[in-house]
Every structure is written in C-alpha cells, then in structure tokens.
C-alpha cells in the first residue's frame, strides 16, 4: 500500500509545484537557452555601465544625473522621433492626450530609482546595497500579483530563494575579499535610499511589462525618452550644474561617457524584448549576475581579489533562474477588458496565457481525481 500512497503524494507535490506535465526534455529547450543568453546579455550591458562608472569615479567625475540625461536624450532622439511619425489611434498626440500622466509617473519612478541607488553609495556600504537591492524582486512579484494578475507556483518561490542564496554567496565573497566598500556616514539613510530605489524599480519594471505586452515597445521607450529627458534635465540643472562645470574634458573622459550612454541605451532598448518573452521578475533574476560580471572585470582592470565563491554564486543564480523559467507563470482573467492595442501579438500572447491557465486547471483537476482512491 505504501507504493500507491507515495506515488499519489509525489503527484500532488508535482501539481502544486507546476511540474506535473514537465520532464527534462520539456524544460531544457531552445527557448529557455535563448532566454538565459538574452538575460546574460543584459547583465553584460549593466557590467559595461558599472565599469565605465568606476573609471569615471577614479577620474573624480560624479555626475549620475548627467549620465542618465544622456541616455534619455538618446531614447528621445530615436524612439520618440519614430513614435511621432506614427499615424492612427496610437499616435503620439493621442497618447499624450489620454495617458500622459501614466507615462510621467513611470518616468519619475525610473529616473529617481537610478538616482537614489547611486546616492546611497555616499551613506552606506556596498554589501548593504547588494543585499537590499534584491528587495526589488519580492516587491515586483507582489505588484505583478495584484496589478498584472500574474500567478506563481511553488517552484517560482523556490527559484527566487535559490537566486537570493547565490547573492548571499557573492556578498560573502566580497566581505572575505575586503571589498566592503562605501561610506558609513549614515547607514540608516543609505539603506533607506536603497529600499526606496528597489520599490521604484519594481514599479517601473511592472509598468514596462504591462506596456510592452499590451501596447508596444516603441511606445514605452518613446514616452520614457520624452518624460525621462524632461525630468532628468530639470534635476541636472538643479543638482549638478557645478559638478558638470568642474569636469576636465578630454578624450578619455568623453569615451567613458560614450561607453556608459551606449550601454544604457542598449539596455533600455533590449530589455523590453526580454521582458515580453518572459516577465519583469525573470529579467530581474537574470540581472543578479551583473555584479558578478563586474567583479570578474575588476579582477583584471582594478586588481580585485579572486574568490571561488564568485563561481559558486554565478552557478547558484543561474540554476535559480533556470528553475524560475522552467515552469511558466500564468495570468487570471482580468475583471475589466484591457485597453486596445495596435500590436496583434499582444492579444495573441494574452489569449495563450489564459488558455494555458485553463488547461493547467483542467489537468490538475483530472490528475487529482485520478489520484483519489
């Protein structure tokens, strides 16, 4: 009798985790490999911004708002210009007339998230920032649950826990290597700024996922370029006029600004593509390896001390990311009809998600009935 009982228990556990209809051949697909590779490309782009910022810091250049402004201005020049040529219901004038306040709020969240996390380095340590910055993932999952109606299975929560263990290994390696850099002038304020940045990033990423999946990537980036340029431009004039005037411009400094801006522009342009394929939560999990890429670069560029825990951390985070993407999340039926979209793929994607959820429910009920003696 023990055999059938154990089989029923295992079956019910697989149903709860979302693994009841998956085997290794279903999990390790070309789609998953492509998702992993694209996520690591995003991490490499963030690594490029981190390395260029490190060189700018060594050159006594600390102008985070100027750097953000250049990125938003480039988005404005390309995507907003392209959006302005669009005709039909979703032209730029119609968007501004009906949804300007939504995109303004989204841009404020994005601009201030970038600014507050950089500002936090003046008050707290690198270790605190690395740990607290992970707060964006649970906040994003919570926001997605309530606003995007995303539903997670047990395996997804386990995967997030595995990724966070990998971050813990990375932070431990930093401490052992003596890289607990940063200030301790006001740790409480610095930690608060990091948490605020995490919440703002979560809001921005959730809005990005909704926009690119239901409307279009060009609309999101065009509006982000327009409002991001305005907001960061005002803050640049107010906060960094003197710092910008003190920069000793030469070829080296100029190239660092170019590298940073191009990496950020590529990150903003490419990230919505990955978000549309997966989710904002999955993308943030993949970005946990960005600090590791920066550390690997630092081993050669800034003579950081190597630790085997860095390799362990990378492997653990990658395993957690694979676990999260092995079983897809699903969305429940919205209470109200969603806004019309010009992108036919958005409606098709939404229908597929709902159909997947219905099929999962039917299979779960069938398997549960079959397990009943």
N, C-alpha and C positions, 0 to 999 in steps of 0.2 A: 504493500500500500504506500510505502514511503516514496517509491519512484513517481507515481502519478501525482502525488501531493507536491513533491519538489518541482515537477515539470509545470504544474499549474502556478506555483509561486513564482518561478522564473518567468513564465509567460506574462503574468500580471506585472512583474517588475519591468519587463521589456516594454509593455504597453505604456506604463507610467513614464518611462524614460523616452518613449518615442522610438524605440529600437525594434519593435515587433516585426517590421517588414523590411529590415535592412541587414545586409551581410557585407563582408569586406569589399566585394565587387561593386556593390551599390555605393559604398562610402567613398572609396578611392577612385574617383572619376576624373576625367579631364577637366570638368567644370570646377571641381574642388581644387585641383592643381592650379588652374588659371586664377582662381580666387586668391590662393595663397601667394602666388607670384605677384599679382597685382597689389596685394596688401603690402608686400615687402618693397615694391617699387615706391609706394607712398612713404614707407619708413625711411628709405634711402633719400627721398627728397627732403624729409624733415631733418635727416642727418646732414644734408648739404646746408640747410639753413643754420643748424647748430654749429657746424664747423666754421662757417663764414662769420657768425656772430662771435665765436670765440676769438677769431683773428681780429675782428673789429674791437672787441674788448681789450685785447692786448695793445691795440693802437690807440687806446683811450677814447674810443668813439662809442658813446652810449646814447643812441637815438632810436629807440624801438618804434616810436610813432612815425618817424620819417620812413623807416623801413616798411612799415605797414602801409603808409600812404602810397609809396611807390608801387606796391603790389596792387592795391585797389585801383590806382590810376591806370595801371596796365589792363586790369579787368574792364575798366570803364572804356578804355580806348578800343578794345577788341569786342567784348561781348555786348556792352551797352550800345555800341555803334551798330553792331549786327542786329540787335533787338529793335533798334529804331527804324530799320528798313522793313520790318515785318508788317504785313497788312492783315486785315481781318479782325476777328473779335479779340484776339490776344495781342494787339499792337501795343506799343509802349505807352501811348496816351490812355488807352483803356485800362491797362494795368495800373498806371499811376492814379487814375480816377477812382478805381474800385479797391485796390489793395495796397496803396502807398504806405499806410500805417503798419501793415503787416511786415512789409519788407524793411521799413525803417526800424521796427523793433528787432527784427532778425539781424540787421547790420549793427545796431547798437550792441547786441549780445556778442557778436563776433569780434567787433573792434575792442570792446572792453575786456573780453576774455583774453585776447592776445596781450593787452596792456597790463592787466593785473598780474598775470603769471610772471611776466618779466619784472614787474615792480617788486614782486615777492622776494626775488633774489637779494634785494637790499636789506631784508629784515630777517630772513630765516635761512636754513641750511639746504643744501642740495638733497640730502636724504629726506627731509620733510617734504620737499616739493615732489620728489619722485613717488613717495608713498601717498600723499594726499591727492596728487593729481589723478590717481586711479579712481577717485571718488566719482569721476565723470561717468564711469561705466554703470554702477548701480543707479545713479540719477537718471541716466539716459534710458535704462531699461524700465524704470518706473514711469517716466514720461511717455515712453512708447506704449506701455501697457494701457495707460489711461487715455491718451490722445490719439495714437495711431491704431489702437485696438490690437496691438501685437500680443500674441500669446506664446509663452515659453514653456518648454518641457523641463523635466528634472535634469536631463543631460546638459542643457544650456547653463543652468546654475552651477552644475559641477564643473563645466568647462571654464566659466568665469573664475571660479575658485582656484582652478589649476593655473590659469594665467596669472592671477594675483600672487600665487606661490612663486611663480617664476620671477615676478617683480621683486618679491622679498629676497630671493637669492641674489638678484642684481644689486639691491641695496646693501645686502650683507657683504658682497664683494667690494663695493665702494668703501665701506667702513674699514674692512681689513686692509684695503689698499691705501687708506689715508686720504680718500677723495671726498670727505665730508665737508665740501667747500661751501662758501656762502657766508652771510653775516648772521650774527645772533643778537643784533641790536634791539630787536623787538620781535621775538619768535611768535608771540600770540598774534600780532598784527600780520606777520608774514604768512603764518598758517591760515589765517582767515582769508587773506587775499588768494591763496591757492584754492581753498574751498569755493570761494566766490567764482574764481575762474573756471573751476570744474563745472559748477552749476550753469554758468553762462555758455560754456562749450556744449554742454548737454542740450540746452535749449536751442542753440544754433544748429547742432547736428540733427536734432529731431525735425526742426523746420526744413532743413536741407533734404532729409529723407522724404518728407511729405511732398515737397515741391518737385523734386526730380522724378518721383514715382507717379505723381498725379498730373503734373503740368509739364515742365521741360527743364533740361539742364541749362539751356541758353537763357531762359527767363530768370532762373535762380542766379546765375553768375552775372547777368546784365544788371539786375537790381542790386546785387551785392556790390558790384563795381560802382554803381551810381551813388548809393547811400553810404557805402563804406568810404568812398573818396571824400564826400562832404564831411562826414563825422571825423575821420582821421585828420582831414585838412584843418578843421577848426581846432582840434586838440593839438595838432602840430604847432600852429601859430601860438596857442596859449602856453604850451608846456615846454617846447623845445626850440624856440627861436634862437636863444642864446647858445644852446648846445650845437645847433647846426652851424651857427656863425663861427664857432671855435674849431670846426673840423679843418684839418690841414689836408686839403685835397691833393692827391697825386694819383698816379696810375694804379698803384697797389690798392689804395682805399676805394677808388672808383670801381675796380674789378670786383672787390668784395661786395660792394652794394649791388653790382650787376648779378653776381652769382646768387646772392640772397634773394633778390627780386625774381629772378628766373625760376629758382627752386620753389618759391612760394607760389608763383603764378602757375607753374606746372602742377603743384599740389592741389591748388584750388580748382584747376581745370580737370584734373584726372580723378579727384576724389568723388565727385558726383557719379561718375561712371561706375566705380566700385560700389558705392552706396546703393545704386539702382540694382546692381546684380545681387547684392547681399542685403545688408542693413547697416545703419549707422553704428549699432552696437558691435557688429562683427568687424567693421573697419577700425573702431577704436581699440578692439582687442589686438588687431594686427599691428597697430601703431605702437604697442607696448615694446616692440623690438627696436624702435627708433633710437632709444637711449643706448641700446647695446651696439648698434651700428656706429653711433657717435663715439662710444668708448673704444671700439675696435680701431676707428680712425685716429683716436687720441693716442693709441699705443705707438703709432708711427709719427704722428705730427706733433704731439705735445708730450711725448715720453711718459704716458701713463703706465702704471704698474699693472702687469697682467695677472689675472686670477682665473683659475679653472671654473670658478662659479659663474663666470660670464657665459661660458659654453653651456653649462647646466641650465642657466636661466633662459638662454635662447631656445634650447630644446624643449624645456617645460612650457614656455609660452607658445611655441609652435604646436605642441601637442594639444594644448588647451584650445587654440584657435581651430585646429582640425576637428576636435570634438564638437565645438560650437557649430561649425558649418556642416558637419556630417548629417545632422538631422535638421531640416528646415523649420523655421518658425512659421506661424500661420496667423491670419487675421480673422476676427469675427466680423459678422455683418454689421456695418455702420447703422446707427439709428436713423440718420438722415442721409439723403442722397448727396454724394460728393460733387464738388464743382466740376463743371465740364472741362475737358482737356482737349487740346489740339493734337496731343500725341496718342495715336491709336494703340501703341504698345503699353501705355499706362493702364488703359481699360482692360486690355488682354491680360496683363500681369495681375491686376486686381481680381479678375474672374478666376484665374488659375489658382490664386491663393485661397479664395473662398471654396473652390471646388476641392482643393487639397484638404482643407479643413473638414469639409463634409465627408470626404472619403475616409479620412483618418477616423472620424467619429463612428462611421458605419463599421469599419474594420474592427475598431476597438470593441463595439457592442457585440459583433459577431464572435470575436475571439473569446470575450468574456462569457458569452452564452455557451460556447463550446467547452469552456473550462469548467462550467458548472456541472457537478455530478448528476 
